[in-house]
């Protein structure tokens, strides 16, 4: 039997940031407005589509102007992050670009892009399908399973394919233990301090001895920090119940995307999309 085409889910903000910081800031579109994040993100999407040929694509986005439950639980979460105005302006346009591609997108107050990826990948696995999760955030490793593979960018356009064995190799824990591991180790990028005196080696060793944090607390390990560590674990856990759009099979609308690119005066991108439409 032919292996069915996978569902591809993409962390929109993560790849938009990569695109913005990876391309010259001199790239401009109509009206002299910035264009690097738009061009780079479109190139990421096209590369993933051409490589994986998914049955459908979902791009998840953060909502920057609304707090999530994570920030309400821990006000320092992701504190101090400041985005360039040029990046924020392009982030607001990405859902329109994704829709022009004929792909689905999800964005809602209170949720992060990761949550939509988790919900969609879990739903796809439950229906007997395969999901590919494109994200540079290692939190996504908690989703790895026989049915869910993480596409993790490494360098120079290379992507590592992360399954359960790769999670064990990199972290020394099982995928379902990743939120516990992050809670113990901490995550400087999200301002999560972790357990006092515990690094990645110590976190992995503890989770080899105990199946989860609750078992460690019950045995007196880090019990004084239990409440804080539970919060960190909750923050690191993706919400697999996030609301999703319809994820039926979709055919890309390259001609529509080319028209939008041409309207934005992104002519090289429009040419590439025209070629896809013609083929």
C-alpha positions as a Markdown table, in Angstrom:
| # | Residue | x | y | z |
|---|---|---|---|---|
| 1 | Unk | 0.0 | 0.0 | 0.0 |
| 2 | Unk | 1.1 | 3.6 | -0.7 |
| 3 | Unk | 2.0 | 5.5 | 2.4 |
| 4 | Unk | -0.6 | 8.3 | 2.7 |
| 5 | Unk | 0.5 | 11.9 | 2.4 |
| 6 | Unk | 1.1 | 13.5 | 5.8 |
| 7 | Unk | -0.4 | 16.6 | 7.3 |
| 8 | Unk | 2.2 | 19.4 | 7.6 |
| 9 | Unk | 1.9 | 21.8 | 10.5 |
| 10 | Unk | 4.2 | 24.8 | 10.7 |
| 11 | Unk | 5.1 | 27.2 | 13.5 |
| 12 | Unk | 4.5 | 30.4 | 11.6 |
| 13 | Unk | 6.1 | 32.8 | 14.1 |
| 14 | Unk | 9.2 | 30.7 | 14.5 |
| 15 | Unk | 9.9 | 30.6 | 10.8 |
| 16 | Unk | 9.0 | 34.2 | 10.3 |
| 17 | Unk | 11.6 | 35.2 | 12.9 |
| 18 | Unk | 14.2 | 33.0 | 11.2 |
| 19 | Unk | 13.4 | 34.6 | 7.8 |
| 20 | Unk | 13.5 | 38.1 | 9.2 |
| 21 | Unk | 16.9 | 37.7 | 10.8 |
| 22 | Unk | 18.3 | 35.6 | 8.0 |
| 23 | Unk | 17.7 | 37.9 | 5.1 |
| 24 | Unk | 18.9 | 41.4 | 4.4 |
| 25 | Unk | 16.7 | 44.1 | 5.9 |
| 26 | Unk | 17.0 | 46.0 | 2.6 |
| 27 | Unk | 14.5 | 43.7 | 0.9 |
| 28 | Unk | 11.4 | 45.8 | 0.2 |
| 29 | Unk | 7.9 | 45.5 | -1.2 |
| 30 | Unk | 5.3 | 47.9 | -2.6 |
| 31 | Unk | 5.5 | 51.3 | -0.9 |
| 32 | Unk | 9.0 | 50.7 | 0.3 |
| 33 | Unk | 7.7 | 48.5 | 3.1 |
| 34 | Unk | 9.8 | 45.7 | 4.6 |
| 35 | Unk | 9.7 | 42.3 | 2.8 |
| 36 | Unk | 12.4 | 40.0 | 4.2 |
| 37 | Unk | 10.2 | 38.0 | 6.6 |
| 38 | Unk | 7.5 | 37.6 | 3.9 |
| 39 | Unk | 9.9 | 36.4 | 1.3 |
| 40 | Unk | 11.8 | 34.1 | 3.6 |
| 41 | Unk | 8.7 | 32.6 | 5.1 |
| 42 | Unk | 7.2 | 31.9 | 1.7 |
| 43 | Unk | 10.5 | 30.2 | 0.7 |
| 44 | Unk | 10.3 | 28.0 | 3.9 |
| 45 | Unk | 6.7 | 27.0 | 3.1 |
| 46 | Unk | 7.6 | 26.2 | -0.5 |
| 47 | Unk | 10.6 | 24.2 | 0.4 |
| 48 | Unk | 8.6 | 22.1 | 2.9 |
| 49 | Unk | 5.8 | 21.6 | 0.5 |
| 50 | Unk | 8.1 | 20.6 | -2.4 |
| 51 | Unk | 10.0 | 18.2 | -0.1 |
| 52 | Unk | 7.1 | 16.6 | 1.8 |
| 53 | Unk | 4.1 | 16.9 | -0.6 |
| 54 | Unk | 1.6 | 17.0 | 2.3 |
| 55 | Unk | -2.1 | 16.4 | 1.9 |
| 56 | Unk | -2.7 | 19.7 | 3.6 |
| 57 | Unk | -0.8 | 22.4 | 5.5 |
| 58 | Unk | -1.7 | 24.2 | 8.7 |
| 59 | Unk | 0.3 | 27.3 | 9.9 |
| 60 | Unk | -0.1 | 28.3 | 13.5 |
| 61 | Unk | 0.5 | 31.8 | 14.7 |
| 62 | Unk | 0.9 | 33.5 | 18.1 |
| 63 | Unk | -1.4 | 36.4 | 19.0 |
| 64 | Unk | 1.0 | 39.1 | 20.2 |
| 65 | Unk | -1.5 | 41.6 | 21.6 |
| 66 | Unk | -3.3 | 39.1 | 23.9 |
| 67 | Unk | -1.8 | 37.3 | 27.0 |
| 68 | Unk | -1.9 | 33.6 | 27.2 |
| 69 | Unk | -2.6 | 31.5 | 30.2 |
| 70 | Unk | 1.1 | 30.9 | 30.4 |
| 71 | Unk | 1.8 | 34.6 | 31.0 |
| 72 | Unk | -1.0 | 34.7 | 33.5 |
| 73 | Unk | 0.4 | 31.8 | 35.4 |
| 74 | Unk | 4.0 | 33.1 | 35.3 |
| 75 | Unk | 4.2 | 36.9 | 34.5 |
| 76 | Unk | 8.0 | 36.6 | 33.7 |
| 77 | Unk | 7.3 | 34.1 | 30.9 |
| 78 | Unk | 9.0 | 35.3 | 27.7 |
| 79 | Unk | 9.6 | 38.6 | 29.5 |
| 80 | Unk | 11.8 | 41.2 | 27.9 |
| 81 | Unk | 11.1 | 40.1 | 24.3 |
| 82 | Unk | 11.0 | 43.1 | 22.0 |
| 83 | Unk | 10.3 | 42.7 | 18.3 |
| 84 | Unk | 11.3 | 45.2 | 15.6 |
| 85 | Unk | 8.3 | 47.2 | 14.1 |
| 86 | Unk | 9.2 | 45.9 | 10.7 |
| 87 | Unk | 8.9 | 42.3 | 11.8 |
| 88 | Unk | 5.6 | 42.9 | 13.6 |
| 89 | Unk | 4.2 | 44.6 | 10.5 |
| 90 | Unk | 5.0 | 41.5 | 8.4 |
| 91 | Unk | 3.8 | 39.0 | 11.0 |
| 92 | Unk | 0.3 | 40.6 | 10.6 |
| 93 | Unk | 0.4 | 39.9 | 6.9 |
| 94 | Unk | 1.4 | 36.3 | 7.1 |
| 95 | Unk | -2.1 | 34.8 | 7.5 |
| 96 | Unk | -3.1 | 36.5 | 4.2 |
| 97 | Unk | -0.1 | 35.0 | 2.5 |
| 98 | Unk | -0.8 | 31.5 | 3.9 |
| 99 | Unk | -4.5 | 31.7 | 2.8 |
| 100 | Unk | -3.3 | 32.8 | -0.7 |
| 101 | Unk | -1.2 | 29.6 | -0.9 |
| 102 | Unk | -4.4 | 27.6 | -0.2 |
| 103 | Unk | -3.2 | 26.5 | 3.2 |
| 104 | Unk | -5.1 | 26.6 | 6.5 |
| 105 | Unk | -4.0 | 28.8 | 9.4 |
| 106 | Unk | -4.9 | 29.1 | 13.1 |
| 107 | Unk | -4.6 | 32.1 | 15.4 |
| 108 | Unk | -6.6 | 32.9 | 18.5 |
| 109 | Unk | -6.2 | 35.0 | 21.7 |
| 110 | Unk | -4.8 | 32.9 | 24.6 |
| 111 | Unk | -3.0 | 30.4 | 22.4 |
| 112 | Unk | 0.5 | 30.1 | 21.0 |
| 113 | Unk | 1.4 | 28.7 | 17.6 |
| 114 | Unk | 2.7 | 25.6 | 19.3 |
| 115 | Unk | -0.7 | 24.8 | 20.7 |
| 116 | Unk | -2.3 | 24.6 | 17.2 |
| 117 | Unk | 0.6 | 22.4 | 16.0 |
| 118 | Unk | 0.0 | 20.0 | 18.9 |
| 119 | Unk | -3.8 | 19.9 | 18.4 |
| 120 | Unk | -3.5 | 19.3 | 14.7 |
| 121 | Unk | -0.8 | 16.7 | 14.9 |
| 122 | Unk | -2.6 | 14.8 | 17.7 |
| 123 | Unk | -5.8 | 14.9 | 15.7 |
| 124 | Unk | -4.1 | 13.6 | 12.6 |
| 125 | Unk | -2.4 | 10.7 | 14.5 |
| 126 | Unk | -5.8 | 9.8 | 16.1 |
| 127 | Unk | -7.4 | 9.4 | 12.7 |
| 128 | Unk | -4.6 | 7.1 | 11.6 |
| 129 | Unk | -2.6 | 9.6 | 9.6 |
| 130 | Unk | 0.9 | 10.9 | 9.8 |
| 131 | Unk | 1.9 | 14.5 | 10.8 |
| 132 | Unk | 5.0 | 16.5 | 10.3 |
| 133 | Unk | 5.6 | 19.3 | 12.7 |
| 134 | Unk | 7.9 | 22.0 | 11.4 |
| 135 | Unk | 9.3 | 24.0 | 14.3 |
| 136 | Unk | 12.6 | 25.3 | 15.7 |
| 137 | Unk | 11.2 | 25.1 | 19.2 |
| 138 | Unk | 12.5 | 22.1 | 21.1 |
| 139 | Unk | 9.3 | 22.1 | 23.1 |
| 140 | Unk | 7.8 | 20.4 | 20.1 |
| 141 | Unk | 9.8 | 17.3 | 20.8 |
| 142 | Unk | 7.1 | 16.2 | 23.3 |
| 143 | Unk | 4.9 | 15.4 | 20.2 |
| 144 | Unk | 7.3 | 12.9 | 18.7 |
| 145 | Unk | 5.7 | 9.5 | 18.2 |
| 146 | Unk | 5.5 | 6.8 | 15.5 |
| 147 | Unk | 2.9 | 8.9 | 13.7 |
| 148 | Unk | 4.4 | 12.4 | 14.4 |
| 149 | Unk | 7.8 | 13.6 | 13.2 |
| 150 | Unk | 9.4 | 16.9 | 14.1 |
| 151 | Unk | 11.1 | 18.8 | 11.3 |
| 152 | Unk | 13.7 | 20.8 | 13.3 |
| 153 | Unk | 15.8 | 23.3 | 11.4 |
| 154 | Unk | 19.5 | 23.1 | 12.2 |
| 155 | Unk | 21.7 | 25.1 | 9.8 |
| 156 | Unk | 22.1 | 26.2 | 6.2 |
| 157 | Unk | 18.6 | 25.1 | 5.3 |
| 158 | Unk | 19.1 | 21.6 | 6.7 |
| 159 | Unk | 16.3 | 20.0 | 8.7 |
| 160 | Unk | 16.7 | 17.2 | 11.3 |
| 161 | Unk | 13.9 | 14.7 | 11.5 |
| 162 | Unk | 13.1 | 14.0 | 15.1 |
| 163 | Unk | 11.2 | 11.0 | 16.3 |
| 164 | Unk | 11.1 | 9.3 | 19.7 |
| 165 | Unk | 14.6 | 7.8 | 19.3 |
| 166 | Unk | 16.1 | 11.2 | 18.5 |
| 167 | Unk | 14.4 | 12.7 | 21.6 |
| 168 | Unk | 15.9 | 10.0 | 23.7 |
| 169 | Unk | 19.3 | 10.5 | 22.1 |
| 170 | Unk | 19.3 | 14.3 | 22.6 |
| 171 | Unk | 17.6 | 14.7 | 25.9 |
| 172 | Unk | 17.8 | 11.3 | 27.6 |
| 173 | Unk | 14.1 | 11.2 | 28.2 |
| 174 | Unk | 10.9 | 9.9 | 26.5 |
| 175 | Unk | 8.9 | 12.4 | 24.4 |
| 176 | Unk | 6.1 | 12.5 | 27.0 |
| 177 | Unk | 8.6 | 13.5 | 29.7 |
| 178 | Unk | 9.8 | 16.6 | 27.7 |
| 179 | Unk | 7.6 | 19.1 | 29.7 |
| 180 | Unk | 8.9 | 17.6 | 33.0 |
| 181 | Unk | 12.4 | 17.9 | 31.6 |
| 182 | Unk | 12.0 | 21.5 | 30.6 |
| 183 | Unk | 10.4 | 22.3 | 34.0 |
| 184 | Unk | 13.5 | 20.8 | 35.8 |
| 185 | Unk | 16.2 | 22.1 | 33.5 |
| 186 | Unk | 14.6 | 25.5 | 32.9 |
| 187 | Unk | 14.4 | 27.4 | 29.6 |
| 188 | Unk | 16.3 | 30.7 | 29.4 |
| 189 | Unk | 14.5 | 31.6 | 26.1 |
| 190 | Unk | 11.2 | 31.6 | 27.9 |
| 191 | Unk | 12.6 | 32.9 | 31.2 |
| 192 | Unk | 11.7 | 29.6 | 33.0 |
| 193 | Unk | 14.3 | 29.2 | 35.9 |
| 194 | Unk | 13.9 | 25.5 | 36.4 |
| 195 | Unk | 14.8 | 23.6 | 39.6 |
| 196 | Unk | 17.6 | 25.1 | 41.7 |
| 197 | Unk | 20.9 | 23.4 | 40.9 |
| 198 | Unk | 19.5 | 21.2 | 38.2 |
| 199 | Unk | 20.8 | 21.2 | 34.6 |
| 200 | Unk | 20.0 | 19.0 | 31.6 |
| 201 | Unk | 22.1 | 16.0 | 32.9 |
| 202 | Unk | 20.5 | 16.1 | 36.3 |
| 203 | Unk | 17.0 | 16.5 | 34.9 |
| 204 | Unk | 17.4 | 13.5 | 32.6 |
| 205 | Unk | 18.8 | 11.4 | 35.5 |
| 206 | Unk | 15.9 | 12.3 | 37.7 |
| 207 | Unk | 13.4 | 11.3 | 34.9 |
| 208 | Unk | 15.2 | 8.0 | 34.4 |
| 209 | Unk | 14.6 | 7.2 | 38.1 |
| 210 | Unk | 11.0 | 8.6 | 38.2 |
| 211 | Unk | 8.4 | 8.5 | 35.5 |
| 212 | Unk | 7.4 | 12.1 | 36.1 |
| 213 | Unk | 7.7 | 15.0 | 38.4 |
| 214 | Unk | 4.8 | 13.9 | 40.6 |
| 215 | Unk | 6.5 | 10.7 | 41.4 |
| 216 | Unk | 9.7 | 12.6 | 42.3 |
| 217 | Unk | 7.7 | 15.0 | 44.5 |
| 218 | Unk | 6.1 | 12.0 | 46.3 |
| 219 | Unk | 9.6 | 10.6 | 47.0 |
| 220 | Unk | 10.6 | 14.0 | 48.5 |
| 221 | Unk | 12.7 | 15.2 | 45.5 |
| 222 | Unk | 12.3 | 19.0 | 44.9 |
| 223 | Unk | 9.2 | 18.9 | 47.0 |
| 224 | Unk | 9.8 | 22.5 | 48.3 |
| 225 | Unk | 9.7 | 23.7 | 44.7 |
| 226 | Unk | 6.8 | 21.5 | 43.7 |
| 227 | Unk | 4.3 | 24.3 | 43.1 |
| 228 | Unk | 6.7 | 26.3 | 40.9 |
| 229 | Unk | 7.8 | 23.3 | 39.0 |
| 230 | Unk | 4.2 | 22.3 | 38.3 |
| 231 | Unk | 3.6 | 25.8 | 36.8 |
| 232 | Unk | 6.8 | 25.5 | 34.6 |
| 233 | Unk | 5.6 | 22.0 | 33.4 |
| 234 | Unk | 2.2 | 23.4 | 32.6 |
| 235 | Unk | 3.7 | 26.2 | 30.7 |
| 236 | Unk | 6.0 | 23.8 | 28.7 |
| 237 | Unk | 3.1 | 21.5 | 27.9 |
| 238 | Unk | 1.4 | 22.2 | 24.5 |
| 239 | Unk | -2.3 | 22.5 | 24.6 |
| 240 | Unk | -3.6 | 19.7 | 22.3 |
| 241 | Unk | -7.2 | 21.0 | 22.7 |
| 242 | Unk | -6.6 | 24.3 | 20.8 |
| 243 | Unk | -9.3 | 25.2 | 18.3 |
| 244 | Unk | -8.6 | 24.2 | 14.7 |
| 245 | Unk | -9.9 | 25.0 | 11.3 |
| 246 | Unk | -11.0 | 22.3 | 8.8 |
| 247 | Unk | -8.0 | 20.2 | 7.9 |
| 248 | Unk | -9.4 | 18.3 | 4.9 |
| 249 | Unk | -7.1 | 17.7 | 1.9 |
| 250 | Unk | -6.2 | 20.9 | 0.1 |
| 251 | Unk | -4.7 | 21.7 | -3.3 |
| 252 | Unk | -2.4 | 24.7 | -3.3 |
| 253 | Unk | -3.6 | 27.8 | -5.1 |
| 254 | Unk | -0.3 | 28.9 | -6.6 |
| 255 | Unk | -1.9 | 31.2 | -9.1 |
| 256 | Unk | -3.7 | 33.1 | -6.3 |
| 257 | Unk | -0.5 | 33.3 | -4.3 |
| 258 | Unk | 1.4 | 34.6 | -7.4 |
| 259 | Unk | -1.2 | 37.4 | -7.8 |
| 260 | Unk | -0.7 | 38.5 | -4.2 |
| 261 | Unk | 3.0 | 38.4 | -4.5 |
| 262 | Unk | 2.8 | 40.5 | -7.7 |
| 263 | Unk | 0.4 | 43.0 | -5.9 |
| 264 | Unk | 3.0 | 43.3 | -3.2 |
| 265 | Unk | 5.7 | 43.8 | -5.9 |
| 266 | Unk | 7.6 | 40.7 | -4.9 |
| 267 | Unk | 8.3 | 39.8 | -8.5 |
| 268 | Unk | 10.8 | 37.0 | -8.0 |
| 269 | Unk | 8.5 | 35.2 | -5.6 |
| 270 | Unk | 5.6 | 35.7 | -8.0 |
| 271 | Unk | 7.7 | 34.1 | -10.8 |
| 272 | Unk | 8.4 | 31.1 | -8.7 |
| 273 | Unk | 4.7 | 30.7 | -7.8 |
| 274 | Unk | 3.8 | 31.1 | -11.5 |
| 275 | Unk | 6.1 | 28.2 | -12.4 |
| 276 | Unk | 4.4 | 26.0 | -9.8 |
| 277 | Unk | 1.0 | 27.1 | -11.1 |
| 278 | Unk | 2.0 | 26.2 | -14.6 |
| 279 | Unk | 3.3 | 22.8 | -13.7 |
